[in-house]
Structure formats: structure tokens, C-alpha cells
């Protein structure tokens, strides 16, 4: 039986907007500047999911903050001009408003950058809250980011069905950690059998998976 959510938490990068080209360019510039081999797009897609404060110390050690500045400078050079919403994303957001759903953004992108991008696209005020990396004490997949996002909304993950929709395993883990319903949005599943098993144990059903925003809209309208 289909279950209609009361609210939806959206991931941002590659769920609402297509930022792989921007992230790829910034990561490879950082790698080369720091004396490492560039990753290439495939490796970037495979590895870029955690926040900078969690992932960069592993990659760059004590120089991670220097690498972080290089990455941020590269990404911010022209990111607003190159923002491209994924097909159907803006229409989906409008539909959620029409259906009286409360919507949020929780991302591992820096909070200030995240909100600047939402404002540039003219959709910042459509979300109840927009929470990014460094806004909470921990980043995704910790439950703290979701708790911060929901604060003041009167929503309760123990009583209300809240979707957490995103393109990677980090989003699925964050949904599970916070008590939300995990929803995957990507072209291919790409999740481990263990994570899929955890989803079924937590929800009593198979993972809800959409490949396009039109599929999400069709589900919500039907």
C-alpha cells in the first residue's frame, strides 16, 4: 500500500541540482594543487558523499584545511552561474507545496553556500529550513542535522511519515539514523546488500527508489 508522506527532506547536490561537473572540477583542481593525481569524474561520483570536515582529513591529513580552501575557492568561482536544476526538480518542489507538504533541505554542502544557491534559484523560501554542513554539531549521516532541520516544525519522526530523499548511501543512512523513511533518487541503485537489508528491517518494506522527478510526482499524485 502506498503511504503518503507528511513532509519531505531533500538532499541538494544531484538530487535537486546537477553539481557533478562543478564538484569534479573543484576536486581535481584541489588534487593537482596539493600534489596528488586528479580523480576524474567516475571516482568523484563514487567517493564524494561525506562533508568536508569528515572526508578531507582522511585524504589530506594535517593539510586538509588548506585543501579545503582550494576546493572552496574553485567551487565558488562561478558556481551560481553554472547551477543547473535536475529535470523536474523545480516542478516537484512546486507540487509538494500544492499538496501541502512541508519540505526541507539537508545537505553535506556548506550551509552558507547551500542557502546562497537556493536563493539564486528563487526557491529558498519554499523550504521550512535549509541545513548544510557545519550548521549542526555533526553532519550527515548523523541524526542531528535532521533534528535541527525539523526544529520548530511540529513534526515528529515517531508519529509523522517524513521522507528523506537523496542520491547516495549517506542519505539512506541519515534517514535510518533519524527515523525518516529513506527514498533513493538516482539512475542506478548502487547500494550495498547490507544497507538494503537495514532499510527493510527498519521500514518493513523494500527501499522506495525513483529514477526521475517525474516518477516522484506520479507517485505523490496517485
Buried (B, 14 or more C-beta within 10 A) or exposed (E): EEEEBBBBBBBBBBBBBBBBEBBBBBBBBBBEBBEEEBBEBEBBBEEBBBBBBBBBBEBBEEBBEBBBEBBBEBBBEEBEEBBEBBEBBBBBBEBBEEEEBBBBBBBBBBBEBBBBBBEEBEBBEBBBBBBBBBBBEBBBBBBBBBBBBBEEBEBEBEEBBBBBBBBBBBBBBBBBBBBBBBBBBBEEEEBEEEBBEBBEEBBEEEBBBBEBBEBBBEBBEE
